[in-house]
Amino acid sequence: MKKILFVCTGNICRSAMAEYIFNDLAEKSSIKYRAESAGVYAMRGYPMDIFARRYLESIGIDGSKHVASAVNYNWLNDYAYIFVMTKEHLMAFTKQKNAFLLTEFVGEKGEVKDPWGWDNSVFEACGNQLYALIEKLIEKLKEA
């Protein structure tokens, strides 16, 4: 089983949602990848943001067991791919040939903006964006 790492800032919103969405869709599509997530400035030990958890619940995914963790730079080569949410996050991985901006990797423009501190509608938009990007990512990984 190959591993993927999703990275954002605090690992309580974007990367956490991406991990759970990816693992749910990967299991349904039977690809041999499993996702984990971390933050470059992780809020270690914190649960997933309540709005992120509510978004996942709305699509039938339980994110209640998530605990935020920081990127462990000693383990980066254990991942087939590292996907980040913004160009700023990508700067933390300049020596990694396996690190990519998620949007660009699947042929989209822009970034996945941080919903933290905003209301439920912003989290829902972020979750929907991640879901669409991850659907494209899984299709791309099937072709690889």
GROMACS elastic network, one bead per residue, 0.5 to 0.9 nm:
[ bonds ]
;  ai    aj funct       b0    kb
    1    31     6  0.89060   500
    1    32     6  0.51631   500
    1    33     6  0.54610   500
    1    34     6  0.68004   500
    2    32     6  0.62541   500
    2    34     6  0.62967   500
    2    35     6  0.85941   500
    2    78     6  0.86067   500
    2    79     6  0.70144   500
    2    80     6  0.61523   500
    2    81     6  0.88603   500
    3    32     6  0.86818   500
    3    33     6  0.55571   500
    3    34     6  0.50098   500
    3    35     6  0.56963   500
    3    36     6  0.73700   500
    3    78     6  0.71711   500
    3    80     6  0.57053   500
    3    81     6  0.72092   500
    3    82     6  0.89366   500
    4    19     6  0.86792   500
    4    33     6  0.69249   500
    4    34     6  0.61523   500
    4    36     6  0.62224   500
    4    37     6  0.81982   500
    4    78     6  0.87393   500
    4    79     6  0.53082   500
    4    80     6  0.58310   500
    4    81     6  0.50009   500
    4    82     6  0.58274   500
    4    83     6  0.75839   500
    5    15     6  0.84861   500
    5    19     6  0.78234   500
    5    34     6  0.87296   500
    5    35     6  0.57061   500
    5    37     6  0.52183   500
    5    38     6  0.72594   500
    5    76     6  0.84711   500
    5    79     6  0.64954   500
    5    80     6  0.83113   500
    5    81     6  0.64190   500
    5    83     6  0.61639   500
    5    84     6  0.84022   500
    6    11     6  0.89129   500
    6    14     6  0.84732   500
    6    15     6  0.50818   500
    6    16     6  0.76706   500
    6    18     6  0.66674   500
    6    19     6  0.64323   500
    6    35     6  0.71627   500
    6    36     6  0.63397   500
    6    38     6  0.65049   500
    6    39     6  0.84151   500
    6    81     6  0.85806   500
    6    82     6  0.59419   500
    6    84     6  0.59013   500
    6    85     6  0.79971   500
    6   102     6  0.86400   500
    7    10     6  0.86579   500
    7    11     6  0.70673   500
    7    14     6  0.79458   500
    7    15     6  0.51585   500
    7    16     6  0.83180   500
    7    18     6  0.89306   500
    7    36     6  0.88474   500
    7    37     6  0.57564   500
    7    38     6  0.51403   500
    7    39     6  0.53447   500
    7    40     6  0.70190   500
    7    71     6  0.77083   500
    7    82     6  0.72909   500
    7    83     6  0.61461   500
    7    85     6  0.66475   500
    7    89     6  0.74812   500
    8    11     6  0.58743   500
    8    12     6  0.85848   500
    8    13     6  0.80060   500
    8    14     6  0.62194   500
    8    15     6  0.52684   500
    8    16     6  0.84058   500
    8    37     6  0.82067   500
    8    38     6  0.68241   500
    8    40     6  0.64401   500
    8    41     6  0.82656   500
    8    42     6  0.83524   500
    8    83     6  0.88391   500
    8    84     6  0.60347   500
    8    85     6  0.57278   500
    8    86     6  0.76651   500
    8    89     6  0.66741   500
    8   114     6  0.84062   500
    9    12     6  0.83119   500
    9    13     6  0.86653   500
    9    14     6  0.83836   500
    9    15     6  0.82161   500
    9    38     6  0.80725   500
    9    40     6  0.51178   500
    9    41     6  0.52608   500
    9    42     6  0.61434   500
    9    43     6  0.85807   500
    9    85     6  0.86917   500
    9    89     6  0.74534   500
    9   114     6  0.84161   500
   10    13     6  0.73101   500
   10    14     6  0.86128   500
   10    15     6  0.84038   500
   10    38     6  0.75662   500
   10    40     6  0.67375   500
   10    41     6  0.53378   500
   10    43     6  0.51504   500
   10    44     6  0.80050   500
   10    68     6  0.72702   500
   10    69     6  0.81609   500
   10    70     6  0.79412   500
   11    14     6  0.68724   500
   11    15     6  0.55702   500
   11    16     6  0.55890   500
   11    17     6  0.88837   500
   11    37     6  0.67842   500
   11    38     6  0.51825   500
   11    40     6  0.80380   500
   11    41     6  0.80598   500
   11    42     6  0.55192   500
   11    43     6  0.67603   500
   11    44     6  0.81561   500
   11    46     6  0.86585   500
   11    48     6  0.76123   500
   11    67     6  0.83257   500
   11    68     6  0.51634   500
   11    69     6  0.65184   500
   11    70     6  0.75178   500
   12    15     6  0.71664   500
   12    16     6  0.56774   500
   12    17     6  0.80450   500
   12    38     6  0.87249   500
   12    39     6  0.81807   500
   12    42     6  0.79065   500
   12    43     6  0.72868   500
   12    46     6  0.71567   500
   12    47     6  0.65180   500
   12    49     6  0.54192   500
   12    52     6  0.78223   500
   12    66     6  0.82043   500
   12    67     6  0.78523   500
   12    68     6  0.59024   500
   12    69     6  0.88729   500
   12   116     6  0.85365   500
   13    16     6  0.54296   500
   13    17     6  0.60080   500
   13    18     6  0.85401   500
   13    48     6  0.62625   500
   13    49     6  0.58973   500
   13    50     6  0.89365   500
   13    51     6  0.83087   500
   13    52     6  0.56857   500
   13    53     6  0.84827   500
   13   114     6  0.76840   500
   13   115     6  0.72657   500
   13   116     6  0.68111   500
   13   123     6  0.83114   500
   14    17     6  0.52418   500
   14    18     6  0.60605   500
   14    19     6  0.86280   500
   14    52     6  0.79107   500
   14    85     6  0.75573   500
   14   112     6  0.77199   500
   14   113     6  0.83732   500
   14   114     6  0.69274   500
   14   115     6  0.77647   500
   14   116     6  0.88070   500
   14   123     6  0.89126   500
   14   126     6  0.75392   500
   14   127     6  0.77150   500
   14   130     6  0.78481   500
   15    19     6  0.60747   500
   15    20     6  0.87218   500
   15    36     6  0.84912   500
   15    37     6  0.55384   500
   15    38     6  0.67094   500
   15    39     6  0.74868   500
   15    83     6  0.88288   500
   15    84     6  0.79306   500
   15    85     6  0.76864   500
   16    19     6  0.51942   500
   16    20     6  0.64928   500
   16    21     6  0.86596   500
   16    36     6  0.81182   500
   16    37     6  0.58482   500
   16    38     6  0.75567   500
   16    48     6  0.69002   500
   16    52     6  0.82204   500
   16    63     6  0.82005   500
   16    66     6  0.73638   500
   16    67     6  0.88207   500
   16    68     6  0.78278   500
   17    20     6  0.53257   500
   17    21     6  0.60164   500
   17    22     6  0.83782   500
   17    37     6  0.88750   500
   17    48     6  0.83561   500
   17    52     6  0.65451   500
   17    53     6  0.77989   500
   17    55     6  0.85118   500
   17    56     6  0.70763   500
   17    63     6  0.77750   500
   17   127     6  0.69879   500
   17   130     6  0.77584   500
   17   131     6  0.88646   500
   18    21     6  0.51361   500
   18    22     6  0.58122   500
   18    23     6  0.84142   500
   18    35     6  0.83590   500
   18    36     6  0.88063   500
   18    37     6  0.78325   500
   18   127     6  0.80967   500
   18   130     6  0.62441   500
   18   131     6  0.75405   500
   18   134     6  0.74567   500
   19    22     6  0.52543   500
   19    23     6  0.61454   500
   19    24     6  0.86059   500
   19    34     6  0.84799   500
   19    35     6  0.53073   500
   19    36     6  0.55414   500
   19    37     6  0.58003   500
   20    23     6  0.52449   500
   20    24     6  0.61454   500
   20    25     6  0.86318   500
   20    35     6  0.77589   500
   20    36     6  0.83644   500
   20    56     6  0.79505   500
   20    61     6  0.72037   500
   20    62     6  0.80104   500
   20    63     6  0.67947   500
   20    66     6  0.89979   500
   21    24     6  0.52210   500
   21    25     6  0.61802   500
   21    26     6  0.83949   500
   21    56     6  0.77018   500
   21    61     6  0.74797   500
   21   127     6  0.88849   500
   21   130     6  0.79922   500
   21   131     6  0.65731   500
   21   134     6  0.74453   500
   22    25     6  0.52266   500
   22    26     6  0.57557   500
   22    27     6  0.83763   500
   22    34     6  0.77678   500
   22    35     6  0.65487   500
   22   131     6  0.80494   500
   22   134     6  0.61617   500
   22   135     6  0.80680   500
   22   137     6  0.88375   500
   22   138     6  0.79337   500
   23    26     6  0.50102   500
   23    27     6  0.60001   500
   23    28     6  0.85623   500
   23    33     6  0.80487   500
   23    34     6  0.59779   500
   23    35     6  0.60115   500
   23    36     6  0.86787   500
   24    27     6  0.53802   500
   24    28     6  0.64443   500
   24    29     6  0.88294   500
   24    61     6  0.73871   500
   25    28     6  0.50684   500
   25    29     6  0.61341   500
   25    30     6  0.84550   500
   25    31     6  0.89818   500
   25   134     6  0.81588   500
   25   135     6  0.74772   500
   25   138     6  0.78274   500
   26    29     6  0.50829   500
   26    30     6  0.58087   500
   26    31     6  0.55230   500
   26    32     6  0.75921   500
   26    33     6  0.68573   500
   26    34     6  0.73677   500
   26    35     6  0.89601   500
   26   138     6  0.69359   500
   27    30     6  0.50905   500
   27    31     6  0.68655   500
   27    32     6  0.84291   500
   27    33     6  0.86611   500
   27    34     6  0.85845   500
   28    31     6  0.82508   500
   29   138     6  0.81776   500
   30    33     6  0.85986   500
   31    34     6  0.86103   500
   31   138     6  0.77896   500
   31   141     6  0.78801   500
   31   142     6  0.67400   500
   33    80     6  0.88796   500
   33   141     6  0.87400   500
   37    68     6  0.81403   500
   37    69     6  0.75238   500
   37    70     6  0.85218   500
   37    71     6  0.81314   500
   38    41     6  0.87626   500
   38    42     6  0.68143   500
   38    68     6  0.67086   500
   38    69     6  0.50970   500
   38    71     6  0.50885   500
   38    72     6  0.82562   500
   39    43     6  0.76652   500
   39    44     6  0.86268   500
   39    68     6  0.75136   500
   39    69     6  0.63344   500
   39    71     6  0.55966   500
   40    69     6  0.89829   500
   40    70     6  0.60036   500
   40    71     6  0.57016   500
   40    89     6  0.72886   500
   40    92     6  0.76568   500
   41    44     6  0.85790   500
   41    69     6  0.89765   500
   41    70     6  0.65843   500
   41    71     6  0.81659   500
   42    45     6  0.86201   500
   42    46     6  0.87512   500
   42    68     6  0.63762   500
   42    69     6  0.57291   500
   42    71     6  0.76995   500
   43    46     6  0.57699   500
   43    47     6  0.87853   500
   43    67     6  0.89747   500
   43    68     6  0.59294   500
   43    69     6  0.69448   500
   43    70     6  0.76047   500
   44    47     6  0.87600   500
   44    67     6  0.72631   500
   44    70     6  0.64219   500
   45    66     6  0.89407   500
   45    67     6  0.52469   500
   45    68     6  0.51416   500
   45    69     6  0.65928   500
   46    49     6  0.84124   500
   46    66     6  0.82072   500
   46    67     6  0.55071   500
   46    68     6  0.52777   500
   46    69     6  0.83120   500
   47    50     6  0.82869   500
   47    63     6  0.89234   500
   47    64     6  0.74078   500
   47    65     6  0.74538   500
   47    66     6  0.56477   500
   47    68     6  0.61960   500
   48    51     6  0.83505   500
   48    52     6  0.65437   500
   48    53     6  0.62636   500
   48    63     6  0.71360   500
   48    64     6  0.71411   500
   48    65     6  0.82551   500
   48    66     6  0.58543   500
   48    67     6  0.66920   500
   48    68     6  0.70746   500
   49    52     6  0.52251   500
   49    53     6  0.62406   500
   49    54     6  0.86512   500
   49   116     6  0.79454   500
   50    53     6  0.50233   500
   50    54     6  0.60717   500
   50    55     6  0.86098   500
   51    55     6  0.61816   500
   51    56     6  0.86828   500
   51   116     6  0.88649   500
   51   119     6  0.76180   500
   51   120     6  0.56747   500
   51   121     6  0.89696   500
   51   123     6  0.62068   500
   51   124     6  0.80909   500
   52    55     6  0.51301   500
   52    56     6  0.63760   500
   52    57     6  0.86747   500
   52    63     6  0.82676   500
   52   115     6  0.89071   500
   52   120     6  0.82713   500
   52   123     6  0.61740   500
   52   124     6  0.78874   500
   52   126     6  0.89813   500
   52   127     6  0.75433   500
   53    56     6  0.51253   500
   53    57     6  0.61378   500
   53    58     6  0.86204   500
   53    61     6  0.84758   500
   53    62     6  0.73417   500
   53    63     6  0.55163   500
   53    64     6  0.67368   500
   54    58     6  0.61372   500
   54    59     6  0.88685   500
   54    62     6  0.89383   500
   54    63     6  0.85579   500
   54   120     6  0.84577   500
   54   123     6  0.89648   500
   54   124     6  0.88224   500
   55    58     6  0.50895   500
   55    59     6  0.67692   500
   55    60     6  0.89212   500
   55    61     6  0.85748   500
   55   120     6  0.81835   500
   55   123     6  0.70214   500
   55   124     6  0.59316   500
   55   127     6  0.66215   500
   55   128     6  0.88252   500
   56    59     6  0.53361   500
   56    60     6  0.63311   500
   56    62     6  0.64102   500
   56    63     6  0.65621   500
   56   127     6  0.78197   500
   57    61     6  0.50564   500
   57    62     6  0.57996   500
   57    63     6  0.74851   500
   58    61     6  0.74557   500
   62    65     6  0.77059   500
   63    66     6  0.57497   500
   64    67     6  0.86198   500
   69    72     6  0.87102   500
   71    74     6  0.88096   500
   71    75     6  0.85210   500
   71    76     6  0.83780   500
   72    75     6  0.57494   500
   72    76     6  0.70298   500
   73    76     6  0.55431   500
   73    77     6  0.87221   500
   73    93     6  0.89112   500
   74    77     6  0.77644   500
   74    78     6  0.89255   500
   75    78     6  0.54733   500
   75    79     6  0.76873   500
   76    79     6  0.58249   500
   76    80     6  0.88537   500
   76    81     6  0.88707   500
   76    82     6  0.78986   500
   76    96     6  0.77753   500
   76    98     6  0.85901   500
   77    80     6  0.74162   500
   77    81     6  0.87972   500
   77    96     6  0.80336   500
   77    98     6  0.79907   500
   78    81     6  0.88970   500
   79    82     6  0.66192   500
   79    98     6  0.77347   500
   80    98     6  0.65635   500
   81    97     6  0.87952   500
   81    99     6  0.59681   500
   81   100     6  0.75548   500
   82    93     6  0.88657   500
   82    96     6  0.86098   500
   82    98     6  0.59024   500
   82   100     6  0.61716   500
   82   101     6  0.84509   500
   82   102     6  0.86037   500
   83    90     6  0.84168   500
   83    98     6  0.84978   500
   83    99     6  0.58548   500
   83   100     6  0.50682   500
   83   101     6  0.56369   500
   83   102     6  0.50948   500
   83   103     6  0.88549   500
   83   105     6  0.84132   500
   84    87     6  0.77070   500
   84    88     6  0.88429   500
   84    89     6  0.59508   500
   84    90     6  0.61261   500
   84    99     6  0.74003   500
   84   100     6  0.62284   500
   84   102     6  0.57131   500
   84   103     6  0.86877   500
   84   111     6  0.89703   500
   84   112     6  0.87113   500
   85    88     6  0.84461   500
   85    89     6  0.67011   500
   85    90     6  0.80050   500
   85   100     6  0.88836   500
   85   101     6  0.60334   500
   85   102     6  0.60945   500
   85   103     6  0.76108   500
   85   111     6  0.58829   500
   85   112     6  0.50704   500
   85   113     6  0.73151   500
   85   114     6  0.84863   500
   86    89     6  0.52627   500
   86    90     6  0.65372   500
   86   101     6  0.64034   500
   86   102     6  0.82020   500
   86   103     6  0.87620   500
   86   110     6  0.82649   500
   86   111     6  0.52527   500
   86   112     6  0.63814   500
   86   113     6  0.74247   500
   87    91     6  0.65962   500
   87   101     6  0.66696   500
   87   111     6  0.75397   500
   88    91     6  0.53511   500
   88    92     6  0.74176   500
   89    92     6  0.56033   500
   89    93     6  0.75297   500
   89   101     6  0.83669   500
   90    93     6  0.53886   500
   90    94     6  0.68084   500
   90    99     6  0.71245   500
   90   100     6  0.68798   500
   90   101     6  0.66004   500
   91    94     6  0.54637   500
   92    95     6  0.84531   500
   93    96     6  0.53065   500
   93    97     6  0.83720   500
   93    98     6  0.88589   500
   93    99     6  0.64654   500
   93   100     6  0.88329   500
   94    97     6  0.78410   500
   94    99     6  0.80497   500
   95    99     6  0.87453   500
   96    99     6  0.56138   500
   97   100     6  0.82942   500
  100   103     6  0.85033   500
  100   104     6  0.74312   500
  100   105     6  0.63293   500
  101   104     6  0.55058   500
  101   105     6  0.61808   500
  101   106     6  0.89667   500
  101   111     6  0.76867   500
  102   105     6  0.52069   500
  102   106     6  0.66094   500
  102   107     6  0.88393   500
  102   108     6  0.84495   500
  102   111     6  0.77805   500
  102   112     6  0.82443   500
  102   133     6  0.75142   500
  102   134     6  0.85997   500
  102   137     6  0.82918   500
  103   106     6  0.56055   500
  103   107     6  0.64091   500
  103   109     6  0.59687   500
  103   110     6  0.65019   500
  103   111     6  0.60913   500
  103   112     6  0.75105   500
  103   133     6  0.67927   500
  104   108     6  0.51831   500
  104   109     6  0.60357   500
  104   110     6  0.77007   500
  104   111     6  0.83799   500
  105   108     6  0.74430   500
  105   137     6  0.77706   500
  106   133     6  0.68719   500
  106   134     6  0.84931   500
  106   136     6  0.60804   500
  106   137     6  0.58367   500
  106   140     6  0.73099   500
  107   136     6  0.87791   500
  108   111     6  0.87324   500
  108   133     6  0.82294   500
  110   113     6  0.88184   500
  112   115     6  0.89111   500
  112   126     6  0.69784   500
  112   129     6  0.74834   500
  112   130     6  0.75332   500
  113   126     6  0.72358   500
  114   117     6  0.86025   500
  114   118     6  0.88922   500
  114   123     6  0.87167   500
  114   126     6  0.78898   500
  115   118     6  0.56262   500
  115   119     6  0.79126   500
  115   120     6  0.88383   500
  115   122     6  0.58275   500
  115   123     6  0.55334   500
  115   125     6  0.87603   500
  115   126     6  0.67449   500
  116   119     6  0.83148   500
  116   122     6  0.86955   500
  116   123     6  0.78802   500
  118   121     6  0.80340   500
  118   122     6  0.61339   500
  118   123     6  0.73962   500
  119   122     6  0.56567   500
  119   123     6  0.67388   500
  119   124     6  0.89139   500
  120   123     6  0.50768   500
  120   124     6  0.60865   500
  120   125     6  0.86519   500
  121   125     6  0.62330   500
  121   126     6  0.86067   500
  122   125     6  0.51074   500
  122   126     6  0.61585   500
  122   127     6  0.85202   500
  123   127     6  0.59287   500
  123   128     6  0.84357   500
  124   127     6  0.50099   500
  124   128     6  0.60529   500
  124   129     6  0.85059   500
  125   128     6  0.51098   500
  125   129     6  0.61395   500
  125   130     6  0.86255   500
  126   129     6  0.50614   500
  126   130     6  0.61719   500
  126   131     6  0.85533   500
  127   130     6  0.50614   500
  127   131     6  0.60413   500
  127   132     6  0.86469   500
  128   131     6  0.50162   500
  128   132     6  0.62463   500
  128   133     6  0.85891   500
  129   132     6  0.52965   500
  129   133     6  0.61870   500
  129   134     6  0.85758   500
  130   133     6  0.50426   500
  130   134     6  0.59443   500
  130   135     6  0.84703   500
  131   134     6  0.51771   500
  131   135     6  0.61610   500
  131   136     6  0.87393   500
  132   135     6  0.51640   500
  132   136     6  0.64657   500
  132   137     6  0.86773   500
  133   136     6  0.51797   500
  133   137     6  0.61287   500
  133   138     6  0.87275   500
  134   138     6  0.60409   500
  134   139     6  0.84997   500
  135   138     6  0.52930   500
  135   139     6  0.64229   500
  135   140     6  0.87474   500
  136   139     6  0.51356   500
  136   140     6  0.62044   500
  136   141     6  0.86597   500
  137   140     6  0.50220   500
  137   141     6  0.61270   500
  137   142     6  0.86031   500
  138   141     6  0.50055   500
  138   142     6  0.61582   500
  138   143     6  0.87486   500
  139   142     6  0.51365   500
  139   143     6  0.65780   500
  140   143     6  0.52331   500
  140   144     6  0.65396   500
  141   144     6  0.50826   500
